Amino acid sequence: MSTREKTITEFIIEEQRRFPDATGDFTALLNYVRLACKRISFIVGSGSLAGAHGPAGAVNPQGETQMKLDVISNDLFLRTFEYGGHLAGMVSEEMDQPYQIPPDYPRGKYLLAFDPLDGSSNIDINAPVGSIFSVLKAPHGAQQQPTTKDFLQPGSQQLCAGYAIYGATTMLVFTIGRGVHGFTLDRGFGEFILTHPDMMIPDEASEFAINASNERFWEPPVKRYVVECLAGSGGPRGKDFNMRWIASLVAEVHRILIRGGLFMYPKDNKDSAKQGRLRLLYEANPMAMIMEQAGGAASAGRMRILDMVPENLHQRVPVILGCKTEVERIERYHLEHDHGLDRAYSSPLFNERSLFTRT
């Protein structure tokens, strides 16, 4: 490591020094985030050698099949954070109810929401996966025994949000409300090094990511947007777009931070009981905070994600995030559709033969 390289620990300490009254609790909490992600990175990087591949033979509270690494990663998060004395409680994609800190351990003033292993269906094919986390302040009086209600705070109240991506390299990317910064794990040195300071999303986009197999279930505003992009330089957008899909929210967001673009998991009518696919509390909210801090935007189509107040721990919402101008365009298409202003335009739009049109 050269003398010019800054470790994540040094970065966090420098941020703490900006606030003379800081107690150091938040700094310590972020160091536990670093530790948890290092531990998961080791297991993921060991692959089949760790005996962690394949299904776990159980389902999570949302009825999704758990992979062995889902269970292992969830346990690593719990074991890493429970004894530090900085948290009042935790919630996870893999648990139905909030996790209470064991009575033998001290409690702190923060709440942690996390998805321990996003994109776990990619594990067996050695594709990128990641962890997502969000830190909230525990409401007054909730430190000893936080309830579900204490976690149901809008994303605008997050103190910190971030993710780790476990790919060819392991990176930890987070924001504490002062920009977005990326740290790469130096496996020889054993520490995260600041490699991507002040990450910003490019103003222009030429890529979008969406699960095309769900096209028949999309709302008209989303179909309109995708068809326009696919029309390329000869269409209304006047330029060519590439379409991507990794099936990992962490990987999609990371690509947008590095080279721009848009990610969509919109509302559809595939399952009328679900308003969306991604969970608000520990997937959409942290990624929305990162997007906005990096100059992008995040929307549910008809409202800003960070303004949404969670109704339950595992509430699902539509997610459209990335380049600010593209998100704003899709929001406008939703508004026009809801007011019947897109009908004159939509008739010729779907007359051409295409993967996304019906003839």
Order of alpha helices (4+ residues) and beta strands (2+ residues): alpha-alpha-beta-beta-alpha-beta-beta-beta-beta-alpha-beta-beta-beta-beta-beta-alpha-beta-alpha-beta-beta-alpha-beta-beta-beta-alpha-alpha
